[in-house]
C-alpha cells in the first residue's frame, strides 16, 4: 500500500494536521474560501510564506488531527491519516471508492471507510 504521509504545521507551540493548502494569491484565496464553504469545520490556521494553511477547527493541536467518530478512528488506525485524507481528496475529481481503492491498494469497502474518515478529518461534517 502506498504511503501518503500527512502534513503537520506547528503553530503557537502546538502541532496541527494540515487538511488543505492553497497558494497565497487571489486565485488561491478564492479556492480556500470555496473549500471552507464546502467544509464548515475547516478554517485558516496560518498564512505562511506563499501558502494559506487550513486545519479542522476542532483540531486541538495534539499532532493527531481533529477528534473524529469511532468509525473514523478505526479507519485512521488501519490506513493512516495520510491515506484517509488522500482518499477523500480523490473524490473531488469524481473518483469512486473502487477507483480510489485501486489507486491506494485498498478494497472498495476499505476505500469507503478511508473516504468517510478523510471527510471527517477535512471538516466536512
Secondary structure, DSSP 8 states (H G I E B T S, - for coil): -------EEEETTEEEE--EEEESSHHHHHHHHHHHHH-TTEEEEEEETTEEEEEETT--SBSS-S---HHHHHHHHHH-HHHHHHHHHHGGGT--HHHHHHHHT--HHHHHHHHHHHHHHTT--
